[in-house]
Amino acid sequence: MKSEELDFEELLKQYDYKFQKGDLVKGIVCGYDGQGVMVDIGAKTIAVVPTREAVEKDENVETKFEKGKEYEFLIIREEDEDGKFLLSRKKVDFAYAWKELEKAKEADETILGTVAGVVKGGVLVDISGVRGFIPSSQLRVKESDIEVGGKLELKILTLDAQQNNFILSNKKVYEDSAVEARKNVFSQIEPGQIVKGDVVRITDFGAFIDLGGIDGLLPLSQLSWRWIDHPTDILNVGDKIDVEVIAVDHDKQRVSLSLKNLEPDPWLEAEKNIKEGDKVEGKITRIKNFGAFVEVFPGVEALLPHSEVVEFQNKKDCILQVGDTIDTYVLKFNPTDKRISLTVNEEKPTEETTEE
């Protein structure tokens, strides 16, 4: 009798489990059914991992969970009337991912996130199944330039599991690396160098060129020998260009650049081909209240004073406009200062130039 009682007690011990909601347990995958994954965790009955708690929408349960293999699961509901437990694998993955994110934040590491959506005020990203948010102010590029499914390098700003608050920055990645990069660039860069850069921003007064850690300014006046109304006439954000360094301010950490210096100076050729008194044909590039600018040689502009413009219009009974071609005479030519004055009268140049 005693032997039978002992055998019965040993049998009971096999089913003496104390699984509770929230417990992390190990289980062996037994199979699959319409509900999800069937798992043996050592209870009286097989536990179930619902499909929604097993895989993402685009994943297959049989691919992710190999039959006969052991995995960790979280109990999300204690046994029901049939003695079945409900388990979750996604919550386990989430917990481990969160721990890795905490380590990354503590180490100030750069992590890679997948763009999940662009919303008002920022961008949603997915990192190992954890959904985070990048405010617009923390983006280095515009939301309109970001594509769903694309990758972004990020740093964690705030991480609070209790509040489910996960805020990231794309801009901080570049700001942190820029400090060291700026030191390296400024220690090597000097006027006269030809450097490569990327056009990162365009304004009315010029373009900013990323030189590999610092942004140099390419002023409107240094874009071309020809007259340019706006930098977008010849540049676009994202263009890769060669530029010449024309000035470096180490104290203010500023670099000034030139694009036109990489081209031959057209005034040197103009000096060989144009002299005072010559009749020249040119195209009007700009009209100001003090006169009209006329391109008399490729890349070389001369000024036709306002009084001369009025005289020409009265004689020809017309109104000059930008783009018009006009015949004029060179009144004064100062190649050193890169200035040419024009007149519409052939008889003026010789006498006035001789007196000077």
C-alpha positions as CSV (number, residue, x, y, z in Angstrom):
1,M,0.0,0.0,0.0
2,K,2.7,2.4,0.9
3,S,4.5,1.6,-2.3
4,E,1.4,2.5,-4.3
5,E,1.1,5.8,-2.4
6,L,4.7,6.7,-3.2
7,D,4.2,5.9,-6.9
8,F,1.1,8.1,-6.9
9,E,3.0,11.0,-5.2
10,E,5.8,10.7,-7.8
11,L,3.2,10.9,-10.5
12,L,1.6,14.0,-9.0
13,K,5.0,15.7,-8.8
14,Q,5.2,15.5,-12.6
15,Y,2.2,17.8,-12.8
16,D,3.2,20.0,-9.9
17,Y,3.7,23.2,-11.7
18,K,3.1,26.8,-10.6
19,F,3.0,28.8,-13.9
20,Q,1.6,32.3,-13.5
21,K,0.8,35.1,-15.9
22,G,3.9,37.1,-16.5
23,D,6.3,34.2,-16.1
24,L,9.1,33.6,-18.6
25,V,9.1,29.9,-19.6
26,K,10.9,27.6,-22.0
27,G,8.9,25.4,-24.3
28,I,9.4,23.0,-27.2
29,V,7.4,23.6,-30.4
30,C,5.1,20.6,-30.9
31,G,3.2,21.7,-34.0
32,Y,0.9,24.3,-35.6
33,D,-2.8,24.7,-36.0
34,G,-5.2,27.4,-37.1
35,Q,-4.7,29.3,-33.9
36,G,-0.9,29.5,-34.0
37,V,2.0,27.5,-32.5
38,M,1.5,24.6,-30.1
39,V,4.1,24.4,-27.3
40,D,5.0,22.0,-24.6
41,I,6.0,23.9,-21.4
42,G,5.6,20.9,-19.1
43,A,2.0,21.5,-18.0
44,K,-0.9,19.1,-18.2
45,T,-1.9,20.3,-21.6
46,I,-0.1,21.9,-24.6
47,A,0.2,25.7,-24.4
48,V,-0.8,27.9,-27.4
49,V,1.0,30.9,-28.9
50,P,-1.6,32.8,-31.0
51,T,-0.4,33.8,-34.4
52,R,-0.7,37.5,-33.5
53,E,1.7,36.8,-30.5
54,A,4.1,34.7,-32.6
55,V,4.9,36.5,-35.8
56,E,4.5,39.8,-37.6
57,K,2.0,40.1,-40.4
58,D,4.5,39.3,-43.2
59,E,6.1,36.3,-41.3
60,N,5.3,32.6,-41.3
61,V,5.0,30.7,-38.0
62,E,6.5,27.5,-39.4
63,T,9.5,29.4,-40.8
64,K,10.1,31.3,-37.5
65,F,9.4,28.4,-35.1
66,E,11.1,25.1,-35.9
67,K,9.3,22.0,-34.7
68,G,11.1,20.3,-31.9
69,K,13.2,23.3,-31.0
70,E,13.1,25.1,-27.7
71,Y,12.2,28.8,-27.3
72,E,11.4,31.3,-24.6
73,F,7.8,32.5,-24.1
74,L,5.9,34.8,-21.8
75,I,2.7,33.6,-20.2
76,I,0.0,36.1,-21.0
77,R,-3.0,34.2,-19.7
78,E,-3.1,31.4,-17.1
79,E,-4.7,28.1,-17.9
80,D,-8.4,28.2,-19.0
81,E,-11.1,25.6,-18.4
82,D,-9.3,23.2,-20.8
83,G,-6.0,23.8,-18.8
84,K,-4.4,25.7,-21.7
85,F,-2.0,28.6,-21.3
86,L,-1.7,31.4,-23.8
87,L,1.9,32.4,-24.6
88,S,3.6,35.2,-26.4
89,R,6.9,35.2,-28.2
90,K,6.6,38.8,-29.5
91,K,6.6,40.2,-26.0
92,V,9.8,38.2,-25.3
93,D,11.4,39.7,-28.4
94,F,10.2,43.1,-27.4
95,A,11.7,42.8,-23.9
96,Y,15.1,41.7,-25.2
97,A,15.0,44.4,-27.8
98,W,14.2,47.0,-25.2
99,K,17.2,45.8,-23.1
100,E,19.5,46.1,-26.1
101,L,18.2,49.7,-26.7
102,E,18.9,50.6,-23.1
103,K,22.5,49.4,-23.5
104,A,22.7,51.4,-26.8
105,K,21.5,54.5,-25.0
106,E,23.9,54.1,-22.1
107,A,26.8,53.7,-24.5
108,D,25.5,56.5,-26.8
109,E,25.7,54.2,-29.7
110,T,24.4,54.8,-33.2
111,I,21.7,52.4,-34.2
112,L,19.9,51.7,-37.5
113,G,16.1,52.1,-37.8
114,T,13.6,51.3,-40.5
115,V,11.2,54.0,-41.5
116,A,7.7,52.8,-40.7
117,G,5.8,55.9,-41.6
118,V,5.9,59.7,-42.0
119,V,3.4,61.5,-39.8
120,K,2.6,65.0,-38.8
121,G,5.5,66.3,-36.7
122,G,8.0,63.6,-37.5
123,V,8.8,60.0,-38.6
124,L,8.0,56.6,-37.1
125,V,10.7,54.0,-37.1
126,D,11.0,50.4,-36.2
127,I,14.0,49.0,-34.4
128,S,14.0,45.2,-33.7
129,G,10.2,45.4,-33.4
130,V,10.1,48.4,-31.1
131,R,8.4,51.5,-32.5
132,G,10.1,54.8,-32.0
133,F,9.5,58.4,-33.0
134,I,11.8,61.0,-34.6
135,P,10.5,64.6,-34.2
136,S,10.9,66.9,-37.2
137,S,13.4,69.0,-35.3
138,Q,15.7,65.9,-35.0
139,L,15.8,65.1,-38.7
140,R,18.8,66.1,-40.8
141,V,16.7,65.8,-44.0
142,K,13.1,66.9,-44.8
143,E,10.3,64.5,-44.2
144,S,9.4,64.7,-47.9
145,D,12.8,63.2,-48.8
146,I,12.2,60.2,-46.5
147,E,10.8,56.9,-47.9
148,V,8.9,54.2,-45.9
149,G,11.2,51.2,-45.7
150,G,14.3,53.3,-45.8
151,K,17.1,53.1,-43.2
152,L,18.2,55.9,-40.9
153,E,21.1,56.2,-38.6
154,L,19.9,57.2,-35.2
155,K,20.7,58.0,-31.6
156,I,18.4,57.5,-28.6
157,L,17.2,60.7,-26.8
158,T,14.7,59.2,-24.4
159,L,13.8,55.7,-23.5
160,D,11.1,55.0,-20.9
161,A,9.5,51.5,-20.8
162,Q,6.8,52.4,-18.3
163,Q,5.6,55.4,-20.4
164,N,6.4,53.6,-23.6
165,N,8.3,56.7,-24.6
166,F,11.0,56.1,-27.3
167,I,12.3,59.3,-28.9
168,L,15.3,59.3,-31.3
169,S,17.4,61.7,-33.3
170,N,18.8,61.5,-36.8
171,K,20.5,64.9,-36.5
172,K,22.5,64.1,-33.3
173,V,24.3,61.3,-35.2
174,Y,25.9,63.9,-37.5
175,E,26.3,66.6,-34.8
176,D,28.3,64.3,-32.6
177,S,30.5,63.0,-35.4
178,A,30.8,66.5,-36.8
179,V,32.8,67.8,-33.8
180,E,35.7,65.4,-34.4
181,A,35.3,65.7,-38.2
182,R,35.5,69.5,-38.0
183,K,38.8,69.3,-36.1
184,N,40.3,67.0,-38.6
185,V,39.1,69.1,-41.6
186,F,40.3,72.4,-40.2
187,S,43.7,70.9,-39.4
188,Q,44.2,70.0,-43.1
189,I,42.3,72.6,-45.1
190,E,44.0,75.8,-46.4
191,P,43.3,78.5,-49.1
192,G,44.1,77.4,-52.6
193,Q,43.2,73.8,-52.1
194,I,40.7,72.1,-54.5
195,V,38.3,70.0,-52.5
196,K,35.3,67.8,-53.2
197,G,31.9,68.4,-51.5
198,D,28.2,67.8,-51.5
199,V,25.6,70.6,-51.9
200,V,23.5,70.3,-48.8
201,R,21.6,73.6,-48.7
202,I,20.8,76.4,-51.1
203,T,19.9,79.9,-50.1
204,D,19.4,83.2,-52.0
205,F,22.9,84.3,-51.1
206,G,24.7,81.1,-52.0
207,A,25.1,77.4,-51.3
208,F,26.4,75.4,-48.4
209,I,28.8,72.6,-49.3
210,D,29.6,69.6,-47.0
211,L,33.3,69.1,-47.1
212,G,33.2,66.0,-45.0
213,G,32.4,67.3,-41.5
214,I,32.1,71.0,-42.1
215,D,29.8,73.1,-44.3
216,G,31.6,75.7,-46.4
217,L,29.9,78.7,-48.0
218,L,29.9,79.1,-51.7
219,P,28.7,82.7,-52.2
220,L,26.5,83.7,-55.1
221,S,29.3,85.9,-56.5
222,Q,31.7,82.9,-56.6
223,L,29.4,80.5,-58.5
224,S,30.2,81.6,-62.0
225,W,31.9,84.4,-64.0
226,R,28.6,84.8,-65.7
227,W,25.7,86.6,-64.0
228,I,23.6,84.1,-61.9
229,D,20.2,85.1,-60.6
230,H,20.0,82.3,-58.0
231,P,22.2,79.3,-57.1
232,T,19.6,76.9,-58.3
233,D,20.3,78.2,-61.8
234,I,23.4,75.9,-61.8
235,L,23.2,73.8,-58.6
236,N,20.9,71.3,-56.9
237,V,20.9,69.8,-53.4
238,G,22.8,66.5,-53.6
239,D,25.2,67.6,-56.4
240,K,28.8,66.6,-55.9
241,I,31.2,69.3,-57.0
242,D,34.8,70.4,-56.9
243,V,35.4,73.8,-55.3
244,E,38.5,76.0,-54.4
245,V,39.1,77.1,-50.8
246,I,39.5,80.9,-50.9
247,A,39.4,81.6,-47.2
248,V,39.6,79.8,-43.8
249,D,38.6,81.4,-40.5
250,H,39.9,79.0,-37.8
251,D,38.4,81.2,-34.9
252,K,34.9,81.2,-36.3
253,Q,35.4,77.9,-38.1
254,R,34.2,79.2,-41.4
255,V,35.3,78.3,-44.9
256,S,34.6,80.3,-48.0
257,L,34.6,78.6,-51.4
258,S,34.7,79.4,-55.1
259,L,33.4,77.5,-58.1
260,K,34.3,80.1,-60.7
261,N,38.0,80.0,-59.8
262,L,38.2,76.6,-61.3
263,E,37.4,78.1,-64.7
264,P,39.7,80.4,-66.8
265,D,39.3,84.1,-65.9
266,P,37.4,85.5,-68.9
267,W,38.7,89.0,-68.2
268,L,42.2,87.9,-69.2
269,E,40.9,86.9,-72.6
270,A,38.7,90.0,-72.8
271,E,41.8,92.2,-72.2
272,K,43.4,90.6,-75.3
273,N,40.3,91.1,-77.5
274,I,38.7,94.3,-76.4
275,K,40.1,97.9,-76.2
276,E,38.6,101.3,-75.6
277,G,36.8,102.7,-78.6
278,D,35.8,99.2,-80.0
279,K,32.3,98.6,-81.2
280,V,31.0,95.6,-79.3
281,E,27.8,93.6,-79.5
282,G,26.4,92.2,-76.3
283,K,23.3,90.8,-74.6
284,I,21.6,92.7,-71.7
285,T,21.8,90.5,-68.6
286,R,20.4,92.9,-65.9
287,I,18.7,96.3,-65.8
288,K,19.1,98.5,-62.7
289,N,18.0,102.1,-61.9
290,F,21.6,103.3,-62.6
291,G,22.0,101.4,-65.9
292,A,22.0,98.2,-67.8
293,F,24.6,95.4,-67.6
294,V,25.7,94.0,-71.0
295,E,27.6,90.8,-71.6
296,V,30.2,91.9,-74.2
297,F,32.4,88.8,-73.9
298,P,31.6,85.3,-72.5
299,G,31.5,85.8,-68.7
300,V,32.3,89.6,-68.9
301,E,29.7,92.2,-68.1
302,A,30.0,95.9,-68.9
303,L,27.8,98.8,-67.7
304,L,25.8,101.0,-70.0
305,P,24.9,104.0,-67.7
306,H,21.2,105.0,-67.3
307,S,21.7,108.2,-69.4
308,E,23.0,106.1,-72.3
309,V,20.1,103.6,-71.9
310,V,17.6,106.5,-72.1
311,E,19.4,108.0,-75.1
312,F,19.4,104.7,-77.0
313,Q,15.7,104.1,-76.2
314,N,14.8,107.6,-77.4
315,K,16.7,107.2,-80.6
316,K,15.4,103.7,-81.4
317,D,11.9,104.4,-79.9
318,C,12.0,101.2,-77.9
319,I,12.3,99.9,-74.3
320,L,15.3,97.8,-73.6
321,Q,14.7,94.4,-71.8
322,V,16.8,91.6,-70.4
323,G,17.9,89.4,-73.2
324,D,18.0,92.1,-75.9
325,T,21.1,92.3,-78.1
326,I,22.6,95.8,-78.4
327,D,25.5,97.4,-80.2
328,T,27.6,99.7,-78.0
329,Y,31.1,101.2,-77.8
330,V,33.7,100.7,-75.1
331,L,34.2,104.0,-73.3
332,K,36.5,102.8,-70.5
333,F,38.1,99.5,-69.8
334,N,39.9,98.8,-66.5
335,P,41.0,95.1,-66.6
336,T,42.6,95.3,-63.1
337,D,39.3,96.3,-61.4
338,K,37.3,94.2,-64.0
339,R,35.2,97.2,-65.1
340,I,34.0,98.3,-68.5
341,S,31.9,101.4,-69.2
342,L,29.9,101.6,-72.4
343,T,28.3,104.3,-74.6
344,V,25.9,104.2,-77.5
345,N,27.8,107.0,-79.3
346,E,30.7,106.2,-81.5
347,E,32.3,109.7,-81.3
348,K,32.7,109.8,-77.4
349,P,35.4,107.3,-76.6
350,T,38.5,108.6,-78.4
351,E,38.4,112.2,-77.0
352,E,37.4,111.4,-73.4
353,T,39.9,108.6,-73.2
354,T,42.7,110.8,-74.5
355,E,42.0,113.5,-71.9
356,E,42.4,111.0,-69.1
